[in-house]
Amino acid sequence: MKNTLSDLNNYLFEQLERLNDDSLTDEQLEIQLRKTDQIVKVSEKIIANGELAFKAIQHKDKYYGTGGKSLPPMLEGEW
């Protein structure tokens, strides 16, 4: 994974495909379900961070223009 939202999307679909594998035993399915739960929790945090960066850029552009002041590095998104 290269740590982009597109990569995250691909990873989530890959996990969905693993869950849909009819050849999984009950034990393997249980392992995949636990793994999926953790992946979803982390994914939600990644998406929330992306939303925060996006909102910060929108706010900056609205109040300072696109060429004005910059945001703190923590809030800068790479667009």
Gaussian input, Z-matrix of N, CA and C with variables (Angstrom, degrees):
# hf/3-21g

backbone

0 1
 N
 C     1     B1
 C     2     B2     1     A1
 N     3     B3     2     A2     1     D1
 C     4     B4     3     A3     2     D2
 C     5     B5     4     A4     3     D3
 N     6     B6     5     A5     4     D4
 C     7     B7     6     A6     5     D5
 C     8     B8     7     A7     6     D6
 N     9     B9     8     A8     7     D7
 C    10    B10     9     A9     8     D8
 C    11    B11    10    A10     9     D9
 N    12    B12    11    A11    10    D10
 C    13    B13    12    A12    11    D11
 C    14    B14    13    A13    12    D12
 N    15    B15    14    A14    13    D13
 C    16    B16    15    A15    14    D14
 C    17    B17    16    A16    15    D15
 N    18    B18    17    A17    16    D16
 C    19    B19    18    A18    17    D17
 C    20    B20    19    A19    18    D18
 N    21    B21    20    A20    19    D19
 C    22    B22    21    A21    20    D20
 C    23    B23    22    A22    21    D21
 N    24    B24    23    A23    22    D22
 C    25    B25    24    A24    23    D23
 C    26    B26    25    A25    24    D24
 N    27    B27    26    A26    25    D25
 C    28    B28    27    A27    26    D26
 C    29    B29    28    A28    27    D27
 N    30    B30    29    A29    28    D28
 C    31    B31    30    A30    29    D29
 C    32    B32    31    A31    30    D30
 N    33    B33    32    A32    31    D31
 C    34    B34    33    A33    32    D32
 C    35    B35    34    A34    33    D33
 N    36    B36    35    A35    34    D34
 C    37    B37    36    A36    35    D35
 C    38    B38    37    A37    36    D36
 N    39    B39    38    A38    37    D37
 C    40    B40    39    A39    38    D38
 C    41    B41    40    A40    39    D39
 N    42    B42    41    A41    40    D40
 C    43    B43    42    A42    41    D41
 C    44    B44    43    A43    42    D42
 N    45    B45    44    A44    43    D43
 C    46    B46    45    A45    44    D44
 C    47    B47    46    A46    45    D45
 N    48    B48    47    A47    46    D46
 C    49    B49    48    A48    47    D47
 C    50    B50    49    A49    48    D48
 N    51    B51    50    A50    49    D49
 C    52    B52    51    A51    50    D50
 C    53    B53    52    A52    51    D51
 N    54    B54    53    A53    52    D52
 C    55    B55    54    A54    53    D53
 C    56    B56    55    A55    54    D54
 N    57    B57    56    A56    55    D55
 C    58    B58    57    A57    56    D56
 C    59    B59    58    A58    57    D57
 N    60    B60    59    A59    58    D58
 C    61    B61    60    A60    59    D59
 C    62    B62    61    A61    60    D60
 N    63    B63    62    A62    61    D61
 C    64    B64    63    A63    62    D62
 C    65    B65    64    A64    63    D63
 N    66    B66    65    A65    64    D64
 C    67    B67    66    A66    65    D65
 C    68    B68    67    A67    66    D66
 N    69    B69    68    A68    67    D67
 C    70    B70    69    A69    68    D68
 C    71    B71    70    A70    69    D69
 N    72    B72    71    A71    70    D70
 C    73    B73    72    A72    71    D71
 C    74    B74    73    A73    72    D72
 N    75    B75    74    A74    73    D73
 C    76    B76    75    A75    74    D74
 C    77    B77    76    A76    75    D75
 N    78    B78    77    A77    76    D76
 C    79    B79    78    A78    77    D77
 C    80    B80    79    A79    78    D78
 N    81    B81    80    A80    79    D79
 C    82    B82    81    A81    80    D80
 C    83    B83    82    A82    81    D81
 N    84    B84    83    A83    82    D82
 C    85    B85    84    A84    83    D83
 C    86    B86    85    A85    84    D84
 N    87    B87    86    A86    85    D85
 C    88    B88    87    A87    86    D86
 C    89    B89    88    A88    87    D87
 N    90    B90    89    A89    88    D88
 C    91    B91    90    A90    89    D89
 C    92    B92    91    A91    90    D90
 N    93    B93    92    A92    91    D91
 C    94    B94    93    A93    92    D92
 C    95    B95    94    A94    93    D93
 N    96    B96    95    A95    94    D94
 C    97    B97    96    A96    95    D95
 C    98    B98    97    A97    96    D96
 N    99    B99    98    A98    97    D97
 C   100   B100    99    A99    98    D98
 C   101   B101   100   A100    99    D99
 N   102   B102   101   A101   100   D100
 C   103   B103   102   A102   101   D101
 C   104   B104   103   A103   102   D102
 N   105   B105   104   A104   103   D103
 C   106   B106   105   A105   104   D104
 C   107   B107   106   A106   105   D105
 N   108   B108   107   A107   106   D106
 C   109   B109   108   A108   107   D107
 C   110   B110   109   A109   108   D108
 N   111   B111   110   A110   109   D109
 C   112   B112   111   A111   110   D110
 C   113   B113   112   A112   111   D111
 N   114   B114   113   A113   112   D112
 C   115   B115   114   A114   113   D113
 C   116   B116   115   A115   114   D114
 N   117   B117   116   A116   115   D115
 C   118   B118   117   A117   116   D116
 C   119   B119   118   A118   117   D117
 N   120   B120   119   A119   118   D118
 C   121   B121   120   A120   119   D119
 C   122   B122   121   A121   120   D120
 N   123   B123   122   A122   121   D121
 C   124   B124   123   A123   122   D122
 C   125   B125   124   A124   123   D123
 N   126   B126   125   A125   124   D124
 C   127   B127   126   A126   125   D125
 C   128   B128   127   A127   126   D126
 N   129   B129   128   A128   127   D127
 C   130   B130   129   A129   128   D128
 C   131   B131   130   A130   129   D129
 N   132   B132   131   A131   130   D130
 C   133   B133   132   A132   131   D131
 C   134   B134   133   A133   132   D132
 N   135   B135   134   A134   133   D133
 C   136   B136   135   A135   134   D134
 C   137   B137   136   A136   135   D135
 N   138   B138   137   A137   136   D136
 C   139   B139   138   A138   137   D137
 C   140   B140   139   A139   138   D138
 N   141   B141   140   A140   139   D139
 C   142   B142   141   A141   140   D140
 C   143   B143   142   A142   141   D141
 N   144   B144   143   A143   142   D142
 C   145   B145   144   A144   143   D143
 C   146   B146   145   A145   144   D144
 N   147   B147   146   A146   145   D145
 C   148   B148   147   A147   146   D146
 C   149   B149   148   A148   147   D147
 N   150   B150   149   A149   148   D148
 C   151   B151   150   A150   149   D149
 C   152   B152   151   A151   150   D150
 N   153   B153   152   A152   151   D151
 C   154   B154   153   A153   152   D152
 C   155   B155   154   A154   153   D153
 N   156   B156   155   A155   154   D154
 C   157   B157   156   A156   155   D155
 C   158   B158   157   A157   156   D156
 N   159   B159   158   A158   157   D157
 C   160   B160   159   A159   158   D158
 C   161   B161   160   A160   159   D159
 N   162   B162   161   A161   160   D160
 C   163   B163   162   A162   161   D161
 C   164   B164   163   A163   162   D162
 N   165   B165   164   A164   163   D163
 C   166   B166   165   A165   164   D164
 C   167   B167   166   A166   165   D165
 N   168   B168   167   A167   166   D166
 C   169   B169   168   A168   167   D167
 C   170   B170   169   A169   168   D168
 N   171   B171   170   A170   169   D169
 C   172   B172   171   A171   170   D170
 C   173   B173   172   A172   171   D171
 N   174   B174   173   A173   172   D172
 C   175   B175   174   A174   173   D173
 C   176   B176   175   A175   174   D174
 N   177   B177   176   A176   175   D175
 C   178   B178   177   A177   176   D176
 C   179   B179   178   A178   177   D177
 N   180   B180   179   A179   178   D178
 C   181   B181   180   A180   179   D179
 C   182   B182   181   A181   180   D180
 N   183   B183   182   A182   181   D181
 C   184   B184   183   A183   182   D182
 C   185   B185   184   A184   183   D183
 N   186   B186   185   A185   184   D184
 C   187   B187   186   A186   185   D185
 C   188   B188   187   A187   186   D186
 N   189   B189   188   A188   187   D187
 C   190   B190   189   A189   188   D188
 C   191   B191   190   A190   189   D189
 N   192   B192   191   A191   190   D190
 C   193   B193   192   A192   191   D191
 C   194   B194   193   A193   192   D192
 N   195   B195   194   A194   193   D193
 C   196   B196   195   A195   194   D194
 C   197   B197   196   A196   195   D195
 N   198   B198   197   A197   196   D196
 C   199   B199   198   A198   197   D197
 C   200   B200   199   A199   198   D198
 N   201   B201   200   A200   199   D199
 C   202   B202   201   A201   200   D200
 C   203   B203   202   A202   201   D201
 N   204   B204   203   A203   202   D202
 C   205   B205   204   A204   203   D203
 C   206   B206   205   A205   204   D204
 N   207   B207   206   A206   205   D205
 C   208   B208   207   A207   206   D206
 C   209   B209   208   A208   207   D207
 N   210   B210   209   A209   208   D208
 C   211   B211   210   A210   209   D209
 C   212   B212   211   A211   210   D210
 N   213   B213   212   A212   211   D211
 C   214   B214   213   A213   212   D212
 C   215   B215   214   A214   213   D213
 N   216   B216   215   A215   214   D214
 C   217   B217   216   A216   215   D215
 C   218   B218   217   A217   216   D216
 N   219   B219   218   A218   217   D217
 C   220   B220   219   A219   218   D218
 C   221   B221   220   A220   219   D219
 N   222   B222   221   A221   220   D220
 C   223   B223   222   A222   221   D221
 C   224   B224   223   A223   222   D222
 N   225   B225   224   A224   223   D223
 C   226   B226   225   A225   224   D224
 C   227   B227   226   A226   225   D225
 N   228   B228   227   A227   226   D226
 C   229   B229   228   A228   227   D227
 C   230   B230   229   A229   228   D228
 N   231   B231   230   A230   229   D229
 C   232   B232   231   A231   230   D230
 C   233   B233   232   A232   231   D231
 N   234   B234   233   A233   232   D232
 C   235   B235   234   A234   233   D233
 C   236   B236   235   A235   234   D234

   B1=1.4562
   B2=1.5284
   B3=1.3220
   B4=1.4570
   B5=1.5255
   B6=1.2965
   B7=1.4549
   B8=1.5217
   B9=1.3245
   B10=1.4608
   B11=1.5234
   B12=1.3141
   B13=1.4585
   B14=1.5231
   B15=1.3203
   B16=1.4699
   B17=1.5259
   B18=1.3230
   B19=1.4688
   B20=1.5249
   B21=1.3250
   B22=1.4601
   B23=1.5249
   B24=1.3089
   B25=1.4664
   B26=1.5291
   B27=1.3224
   B28=1.4708
   B29=1.5246
   B30=1.3130
   B31=1.4615
   B32=1.5274
   B33=1.3330
   B34=1.4662
   B35=1.5291
   B36=1.3276
   B37=1.4605
   B38=1.5273
   B39=1.3252
   B40=1.4644
   B41=1.5264
   B42=1.3251
   B43=1.4650
   B44=1.5218
   B45=1.3181
   B46=1.4621
   B47=1.5268
   B48=1.3122
   B49=1.4636
   B50=1.5296
   B51=1.3415
   B52=1.4706
   B53=1.5233
   B54=1.3145
   B55=1.4689
   B56=1.5205
   B57=1.3039
   B58=1.4609
   B59=1.5306
   B60=1.3144
   B61=1.4672
   B62=1.5287
   B63=1.3302
   B64=1.4684
   B65=1.5248
   B66=1.3185
   B67=1.4679
   B68=1.5322
   B69=1.3284
   B70=1.4614
   B71=1.5288
   B72=1.3200
   B73=1.4652
   B74=1.5240
   B75=1.3137
   B76=1.4654
   B77=1.5307
   B78=1.3192
   B79=1.4711
   B80=1.5301
   B81=1.3227
   B82=1.4591
   B83=1.5237
   B84=1.3179
   B85=1.4567
   B86=1.5229
   B87=1.3090
   B88=1.4704
   B89=1.5285
   B90=1.3259
   B91=1.4668
   B92=1.5246
   B93=1.3343
   B94=1.4603
   B95=1.5267
   B96=1.3184
   B97=1.4694
   B98=1.5225
   B99=1.3247
   B100=1.4732
   B101=1.5303
   B102=1.3203
   B103=1.4587
   B104=1.5301
   B105=1.3229
   B106=1.4601
   B107=1.5202
   B108=1.3090
   B109=1.4641
   B110=1.5273
   B111=1.3127
   B112=1.4629
   B113=1.5240
   B114=1.3194
   B115=1.4663
   B116=1.5235
   B117=1.3194
   B118=1.4667
   B119=1.5239
   B120=1.3137
   B121=1.4725
   B122=1.5199
   B123=1.3231
   B124=1.4610
   B125=1.5261
   B126=1.3159
   B127=1.4645
   B128=1.5236
   B129=1.3126
   B130=1.4653
   B131=1.5214
   B132=1.3114
   B133=1.4727
   B134=1.5242
   B135=1.3225
   B136=1.4655
   B137=1.5245
   B138=1.3177
   B139=1.4635
   B140=1.5233
   B141=1.3212
   B142=1.4700
   B143=1.5289
   B144=1.3234
   B145=1.4660
   B146=1.5252
   B147=1.3241
   B148=1.4564
   B149=1.5165
   B150=1.3250
   B151=1.4668
   B152=1.5225
   B153=1.3288
   B154=1.4601
   B155=1.5242
   B156=1.3245
   B157=1.4599
   B158=1.5295
   B159=1.3218
   B160=1.4641
   B161=1.5283
   B162=1.3257
   B163=1.4659
   B164=1.5228
   B165=1.3262
   B166=1.4670
   B167=1.5242
   B168=1.3327
   B169=1.4630
   B170=1.5296
   B171=1.3253
   B172=1.4726
   B173=1.5304
   B174=1.3119
   B175=1.4658
   B176=1.5283
   B177=1.3187
   B178=1.4607
   B179=1.5219
   B180=1.3250
   B181=1.4609
   B182=1.5243
   B183=1.3138
   B184=1.4625
   B185=1.5235
   B186=1.3154
   B187=1.4564
   B188=1.5253
   B189=1.3219
   B190=1.4612
   B191=1.5226
   B192=1.3090
   B193=1.4581
   B194=1.5176
   B195=1.3040
   B196=1.4610
   B197=1.5186
   B198=1.3215
   B199=1.4676
   B200=1.5100
   B201=1.3299
   B202=1.4571
   B203=1.5079
   B204=1.3097
   B205=1.4581
   B206=1.5204
   B207=1.3118
   B208=1.4583
   B209=1.5240
   B210=1.3022
   B211=1.4592
   B212=1.5258
   B213=1.3225
   B214=1.4611
   B215=1.5300
   B216=1.3342
   B217=1.4756
   B218=1.5267
   B219=1.3185
   B220=1.4687
   B221=1.5321
   B222=1.3322
   B223=1.4575
   B224=1.5231
   B225=1.3088
   B226=1.4546
   B227=1.5111
   B228=1.2988
   B229=1.4430
   B230=1.5162
   B231=1.3043
   B232=1.4667
   B233=1.5178
   B234=1.3043
   B235=1.4568
   B236=1.4541
   A1=108.49
   A2=115.58
   A3=120.98
   A4=111.83
   A5=117.94
   A6=123.10
   A7=115.06
   A8=116.48
   A9=120.64
   A10=107.70
   A11=116.44
   A12=119.36
   A13=111.32
   A14=117.58
   A15=120.27
   A16=110.25
   A17=116.52
   A18=120.54
   A19=110.69
   A20=116.07
   A21=120.12
   A22=110.29
   A23=116.92
   A24=121.45
   A25=110.54
   A26=116.28
   A27=120.31
   A28=110.86
   A29=116.71
   A30=120.78
   A31=110.92
   A32=116.77
   A33=120.03
   A34=111.23
   A35=117.05
   A36=119.47
   A37=111.66
   A38=116.95
   A39=119.54
   A40=110.43
   A41=116.53
   A42=119.93
   A43=110.47
   A44=116.87
   A45=120.79
   A46=110.61
   A47=116.50
   A48=120.28
   A49=110.84
   A50=117.03
   A51=119.46
   A52=110.81
   A53=116.50
   A54=119.62
   A55=112.07
   A56=117.04
   A57=122.14
   A58=112.60
   A59=116.90
   A60=121.84
   A61=109.44
   A62=116.01
   A63=121.11
   A64=113.19
   A65=117.51
   A66=119.55
   A67=112.75
   A68=117.73
   A69=120.15
   A70=110.96
   A71=114.97
   A72=119.02
   A73=107.65
   A74=116.57
   A75=120.06
   A76=110.69
   A77=116.38
   A78=120.56
   A79=110.55
   A80=117.31
   A81=120.66
   A82=111.37
   A83=116.47
   A84=120.68
   A85=110.50
   A86=117.10
   A87=121.36
   A88=110.59
   A89=116.53
   A90=120.50
   A91=110.11
   A92=116.54
   A93=120.38
   A94=111.96
   A95=117.37
   A96=120.35
   A97=111.20
   A98=116.61
   A99=119.78
   A100=110.25
   A101=115.50
   A102=120.29
   A103=110.02
   A104=116.63
   A105=121.17
   A106=111.38
   A107=117.04
   A108=120.94
   A109=110.78
   A110=117.07
   A111=120.56
   A112=111.25
   A113=117.11
   A114=120.91
   A115=109.94
   A116=117.30
   A117=121.21
   A118=110.37
   A119=117.65
   A120=120.52
   A121=111.58
   A122=117.10
   A123=120.34
   A124=110.23
   A125=117.14
   A126=121.76
   A127=111.41
   A128=116.89
   A129=120.49
   A130=111.19
   A131=117.52
   A132=121.48
   A133=110.73
   A134=117.04
   A135=120.66
   A136=109.96
   A137=116.64
   A138=121.05
   A139=110.49
   A140=117.68
   A141=121.14
   A142=110.81
   A143=117.36
   A144=120.39
   A145=110.72
   A146=117.07
   A147=120.72
   A148=111.82
   A149=116.19
   A150=120.63
   A151=110.76
   A152=117.65
   A153=121.19
   A154=110.31
   A155=117.25
   A156=120.47
   A157=110.18
   A158=116.83
   A159=121.06
   A160=111.22
   A161=116.95
   A162=121.01
   A163=111.21
   A164=116.59
   A165=119.88
   A166=110.43
   A167=116.66
   A168=120.26
   A169=110.27
   A170=117.34
   A171=120.06
   A172=110.33
   A173=117.23
   A174=122.23
   A175=109.78
   A176=116.76
   A177=120.87
   A178=110.16
   A179=116.61
   A180=120.40
   A181=111.56
   A182=116.61
   A183=120.69
   A184=111.48
   A185=116.99
   A186=120.20
   A187=114.40
   A188=118.41
   A189=120.57
   A190=112.98
   A191=117.40
   A192=120.37
   A193=110.96
   A194=115.37
   A195=118.92
   A196=112.73
   A197=118.71
   A198=120.48
   A199=112.89
   A200=117.26
   A201=120.75
   A202=114.12
   A203=114.71
   A204=121.70
   A205=111.03
   A206=114.97
   A207=118.69
   A208=109.96
   A209=114.46
   A210=121.40
   A211=109.75
   A212=116.94
   A213=118.63
   A214=109.03
   A215=117.83
   A216=120.47
   A217=114.07
   A218=117.65
   A219=120.65
   A220=111.87
   A221=115.96
   A222=120.38
   A223=112.98
   A224=117.35
   A225=119.93
   A226=109.84
   A227=116.82
   A228=121.76
   A229=109.13
   A230=116.51
   A231=119.81
   A232=107.98
   A233=117.57
   A234=122.07
   A235=108.23
   D1=140.03
   D2=-178.48
   D3=-100.85
   D4=6.86
   D5=175.98
   D6=68.00
   D7=41.60
   D8=171.36
   D9=-115.62
   D10=165.17
   D11=178.04
   D12=-66.22
   D13=-29.55
   D14=175.37
   D15=-66.44
   D16=-40.69
   D17=176.83
   D18=-63.52
   D19=-41.62
   D20=178.09
   D21=-60.96
   D22=-44.17
   D23=178.40
   D24=-58.52
   D25=-45.91
   D26=178.63
   D27=-61.78
   D28=-42.68
   D29=-179.08
   D30=-63.46
   D31=-40.62
   D32=178.89
   D33=-63.78
   D34=-40.21
   D35=177.48
   D36=-68.50
   D37=-34.88
   D38=175.70
   D39=-62.39
   D40=-41.30
   D41=179.05
   D42=-66.36
   D43=-38.11
   D44=176.74
   D45=-61.12
   D46=-40.57
   D47=177.29
   D48=-63.71
   D49=-39.32
   D50=177.65
   D51=-63.17
   D52=-39.62
   D53=178.89
   D54=-66.32
   D55=-27.84
   D56=-177.40
   D57=-87.17
   D58=3.45
   D59=-179.04
   D60=-73.61
   D61=110.77
   D62=-177.53
   D63=-69.81
   D64=-13.90
   D65=-178.53
   D66=-85.10
   D67=-3.96
   D68=179.87
   D69=-68.08
   D70=137.98
   D71=172.75
   D72=-75.08
   D73=168.62
   D74=177.70
   D75=-58.33
   D76=-40.04
   D77=-179.76
   D78=-66.58
   D79=-43.73
   D80=178.44
   D81=-64.57
   D82=-39.41
   D83=177.76
   D84=-63.17
   D85=-42.35
   D86=178.47
   D87=-60.85
   D88=-41.86
   D89=177.56
   D90=-62.01
   D91=-45.03
   D92=179.37
   D93=-64.49
   D94=-36.30
   D95=178.15
   D96=-65.56
   D97=-41.35
   D98=177.23
   D99=-65.03
   D100=-42.42
   D101=178.46
   D102=-61.89
   D103=-43.45
   D104=179.52
   D105=-60.50
   D106=-41.68
   D107=178.94
   D108=-58.03
   D109=-44.06
   D110=-179.92
   D111=-70.24
   D112=-38.90
   D113=178.04
   D114=-61.78
   D115=-42.98
   D116=179.70
   D117=-62.97
   D118=-43.38
   D119=-179.94
   D120=-61.50
   D121=-45.11
   D122=178.97
   D123=-67.59
   D124=-41.36
   D125=179.67
   D126=-59.55
   D127=-41.28
   D128=178.59
   D129=-60.49
   D130=-39.18
   D131=178.57
   D132=-68.47
   D133=-40.57
   D134=178.59
   D135=-62.82
   D136=-44.59
   D137=179.87
   D138=-64.75
   D139=-41.42
   D140=178.07
   D141=-61.65
   D142=-39.93
   D143=177.65
   D144=-65.06
   D145=-40.26
   D146=176.80
   D147=-63.12
   D148=-41.00
   D149=177.90
   D150=-63.46
   D151=-39.90
   D152=178.84
   D153=-63.23
   D154=-45.50
   D155=179.35
   D156=-62.01
   D157=-42.40
   D158=179.55
   D159=-62.98
   D160=-45.30
   D161=178.85
   D162=-63.76
   D163=-37.69
   D164=179.00
   D165=-63.84
   D166=-41.67
   D167=178.94
   D168=-67.04
   D169=-41.56
   D170=177.39
   D171=-60.62
   D172=-44.40
   D173=-179.54
   D174=-62.63
   D175=-45.75
   D176=179.27
   D177=-59.66
   D178=-48.29
   D179=-179.03
   D180=-62.35
   D181=-38.35
   D182=-178.87
   D183=-66.41
   D184=-43.68
   D185=-173.30
   D186=-96.90
   D187=-22.99
   D188=-176.81
   D189=-121.12
   D190=-4.85
   D191=-176.80
   D192=81.16
   D193=169.90
   D194=-175.69
   D195=-77.28
   D196=-16.41
   D197=-178.82
   D198=-113.33
   D199=8.71
   D200=-174.94
   D201=-83.81
   D202=-143.79
   D203=-178.26
   D204=-57.55
   D205=153.46
   D206=177.72
   D207=-101.59
   D208=161.65
   D209=178.64
   D210=-84.93
   D211=162.10
   D212=171.92
   D213=-57.78
   D214=144.25
   D215=-176.55
   D216=-51.86
   D217=-33.47
   D218=-178.78
   D219=-61.77
   D220=-29.79
   D221=-176.07
   D222=-98.55
   D223=-5.90
   D224=179.44
   D225=-71.78
   D226=133.02
   D227=174.34
   D228=-102.60
   D229=150.56
   D230=176.97
   D231=-93.64
   D232=102.30
   D233=-176.09
   D234=-110.42

